[in-house]
């Protein structure tokens, strides 16, 4: 990464990167996230838990999936919360960033919405379907389209790497419109249908219950906290993970984030309480 980019990141975040990375108070934590539900999870649940332990927590919200990982690698953030393991590993590998996942979190599914149609049965030849243009989330949308019977994917493809080149048959003769994930809620004004990631759906005012169909999230697509690899065993990282794994945060999840796919540790709490 160039010096100009490093300077720009520091200016945008309002932080002195070098000072934060090497001379910061160990009780100061800066967490980056996408605007919407994952920021709300931190505000409502994680930040209060950490502040009870004496931490000062600053939240920085981003409007894309690119800058949070660069900002974390640069040292402008101590952790970020917005991505699943496939995206994290691919991004870190391509850009040679030493980033590691820390803990999984409650995750809103990617789903298909429409402002023009009330049911999926209203699809017809020529219907426009907007979907994410990044490879991992586009694969999720294509798999769901295959499950709906709108397209047929080639046999024996890897579902986490499916692309438009893997479409064997466009059964419903739909027109696919790949767009930036953040633009998909606005695409609902023009497209017949649009796939929208859960965080962007909720941030735009959509409800998870408004979806015409939603994926059943696989472990590959459960979102998680990421940190620099060198920080994974530091106390602040352990405390962030413990805050997410706490019963206190489970109560926040149940109260404010109904409909989210819960990580294993929350499912274990819930199952134990049901006995």
Secondary structure, 3 states (H helix, E strand, C coil): CCHHHHHHHHHHHCCCHHHHHHHCCCCEEEEEEECCHHHHHHHHHHHHHHHHCCCEEEEEEECCCCHHHHHHHHCCCCEEEEEEHHHHHHHHHHHCCCEEEEEECCECCCEEECCCCCCHHHCCCCCEEEEECCHHHHHHHHHHHHHHCCCEECCCCCHHHCCHHHEEECCCCCEEEEECHHHHHHHCCCCCEEEECHHHHHHCCCCHHHCCEECCCCHHHCEEEEEEHHHCCCHHHHHHHHHHCCHHHHHHHHHHCCCCECCHHHHHHHHHHHC
